[in-house]
Amino acid sequence: MSKKLFKSKVNREWYFYIEDMISFAEKVIVYTEGYSQSEFVFSGLNYDATVRNLELSSIIQTDIPSLLQELSFLQQEITSKP
């Protein structure tokens, strides 16, 4: 699948992409919960679903305006400083 998965005839607002990314992250948490690393890798469906959700998240983050990405980076730097 490609970025077209998230496109429609009407361009979506950037904040819908943020909501999608949050949804994908929540799914990843559910799919990995309770597994050790080795159990997770051998789990099959959970592993595949997790990789797919991470892939979808990385695809749509390119649709978020670059300014928002820069602001996010600056916020991370500020909050990581002691």
Secondary structure, 3 states (H helix, E strand, C coil): CCHHHHCCCCCCCHHHHHHHHHHHHHHHHHHHCCCCHHHHHCCCHHHHHHHHHHHHHHHHHHHCCHHHHHHHHHHHHHHHCC
